[in-house]
C-alpha cells in the first residue's frame, strides 16, 4: 500500500510503501515488506535544549549493530560496482571496461591513516598522468580528479604481519601507454598488480569484460568488506573508499511501478529468492520477501524495464 504523506513541519513529502526495487546495472532487487516502510525526510525528536533524543526502543546490541553495518556496507559496495561498471564512456561513446588494481607496500606500513594518505597521493598522481598523456589535457586541466573507482582495505596477515594493501576497481581508466612502467613510478611505494593475478597470465591491461567476471569482483569486494568489519584495526575507520560522482543505484518505492517492472522479469533471470526473511526494527521483529534478477543475458527485457524505471 503506497501512502503519500505531506510533512507540514518540514515541508517535505514522506510516504509509506510495502514494496521496494533497487536497480544496479543489470541486477534488479525486489523487496516486499510485511509492514509499510516510511521513506522521505524523518524528523528527529529533540529536547528543549535542541539535543537529538535517541529512542530507547532501539534494543539492538553492539554486535547486532556491527552486523547490520557490515550488511549495509556490502550491499552498498555491490550496488555501486554494478551501477558503474560499463556505464562510463570514452570520447567515441564506447564503454570503458572496468580495471582492477592491487596496491601493496614494500615498507612495513601498518598504520591505516599513513597508508590512506599515501593512497590519496597515488590517486592524485594517477589522475594527473592519465589526464596529461591519454586525454591530452593541459597541465592545468590535468589536475582534475576524473577517474572513477571503488577501493577496499585489506591487511597482509599471512606473510607480512599486517601490512596494509588496497584492492581497487576503476570504472573509466583508459588503456594506459606502458602501464606497468608508469604505475611503478606513480605508485612508487612497493608492488602492484593490474587485473586478476594468475600464474600463467602475462602482464597486460587485463580488464573485466563481461558480467560473470564482474560478479567475481563483487564477490571479492564483499569478502574484503566482511573481513574489515571483524578487524579491530579498522574499528571506527573507513573500510572502503569511492571516488566522487559515481552513478547511484536506482531506488523505486511506488508500488504500481514496482509491480509493472517486476512483470518484465524473465523467470530464467531469477538468481536468488527467499521468503519471510526476518529483521529487527526497534522492539518488533518484521519480515520481508526478496528476489534478485540478473538481466545481463536478457538485454531486450532489461531495456524495457529500464524504460519503465525512468517514469519514476
C-alpha positions, 0 to 999 in steps of 0.5 A, spaced: 500 500 500 503 506 497 501 512 502 503 519 500 504 523 506 505 531 506 510 533 512 507 540 514 513 541 519 518 540 514 515 541 508 517 535 505 513 529 502 514 522 506 510 516 504 509 509 506 510 503 501 510 495 502 514 494 496 521 496 494 526 495 487 533 497 487 536 497 480 544 496 479 546 495 472 543 489 470 541 486 477 534 488 479 532 487 487 525 486 489 523 487 496 516 486 499 515 488 506 510 485 511 509 492 514 509 499 510 516 502 510 516 510 511 521 513 506 522 521 505 525 526 510 524 523 518 524 528 523 528 527 529 525 528 536 529 533 540 529 536 547 528 543 549 535 544 549 535 542 541 539 535 543 537 529 538 533 524 543 535 517 541 529 512 542 530 507 547 526 502 543 532 501 539 534 494 543 539 492 538 546 490 541 553 492 539 554 486 535 547 486 532 549 493 530 556 491 527 552 486 523 547 490 520 553 495 518 557 490 515 550 488 511 549 495 509 556 496 507 556 490 502 550 491 499 552 498 498 559 496 495 555 491 490 550 496 488 555 501 486 560 496 482 554 494 478 551 501 477 558 503 474 561 498 471 560 499 463 556 505 464 562 510 463 564 512 456 570 514 452 570 520 447 567 515 441 561 513 446 564 506 447 564 503 454 570 503 458 571 496 461 572 496 468 580 495 471 582 492 477 588 494 481 592 491 487 596 496 491 601 493 496 607 496 500 614 494 500 615 498 507 612 495 513 606 500 513 601 498 518 598 504 520 591 505 516 591 513 516 599 513 513 597 508 508 590 512 506 594 518 505 599 515 501 593 512 497 590 519 496 597 521 493 597 515 488 590 517 486 592 524 485 598 522 481 594 517 477 589 522 475 594 527 473 598 522 468 592 519 465 589 526 464 596 529 461 598 523 456 591 519 454 586 525 454 591 530 452 589 535 457 593 541 459 597 541 465 592 545 468 586 541 466 590 535 468 589 536 475 582 534 475 580 528 479 576 524 473 577 517 474 572 513 477 573 507 482 571 503 488 577 501 493 577 496 499 582 495 505 585 489 506 591 487 511 597 482 509 596 477 515 599 471 512 606 473 510 607 480 512 604 481 519 599 486 517 601 490 512 596 494 509 594 493 501 588 496 497 584 492 492 581 497 487 576 497 481 576 503 476 570 504 472 573 509 466 581 508 466 583 508 459 588 503 456 594 506 459 601 507 454 606 502 458 602 501 464 606 497 468 612 502 467 608 508 469 604 505 475 611 503 478 613 510 478 606 513 480 605 508 485 612 508 487 611 505 494 612 497 493 608 492 488 602 492 484 598 488 480 593 490 474 587 485 473 586 478 476 593 475 478 594 468 475 600 464 474 600 463 467 597 470 465 602 475 462 602 482 464 597 486 460 591 491 461 587 485 463 580 488 464 573 485 466 569 484 460 563 481 461 558 480 467 560 473 470 567 476 471 564 482 474 560 478 479 567 475 481 569 482 483 563 483 487 564 477 490 571 479 492 569 486 494 564 483 499 569 478 502 574 484 503 568 488 506 566 482 511 573 481 513 574 489 515 568 489 519 571 483 524 578 487 524 579 491 530 584 495 526 579 498 522 574 499 528 571 506 527 575 507 520 573 507 513 573 500 510 572 502 503 573 508 499 569 511 492 571 516 488 566 522 487 560 522 482 559 515 481 552 513 478 547 511 484 543 505 484 536 506 482 531 506 488 523 505 486 518 505 492 511 506 488 508 500 488 504 500 481 511 501 478 514 496 482 509 491 480 509 493 472 517 492 472 517 486 476 512 483 470 518 484 465 522 479 469 524 473 465 523 467 470 530 464 467 533 471 470 531 469 477 538 468 481 536 468 488 529 468 492 527 467 499 521 468 503 519 471 510 526 473 511 526 476 518 529 483 521 529 487 527 526 494 527 526 497 534 522 492 539 518 488 533 521 483 529 518 484 521 519 480 515 520 481 508 520 477 501 526 478 496 528 476 489 534 478 485 534 478 477 540 478 473 538 481 466 545 481 463 543 475 458 536 478 457 538 485 454 531 486 450 527 485 457 532 489 461 531 495 456 524 495 457 524 495 464 529 500 464 524 504 460 519 503 465 524 505 471 525 512 468 517 514 469 519 514 476 
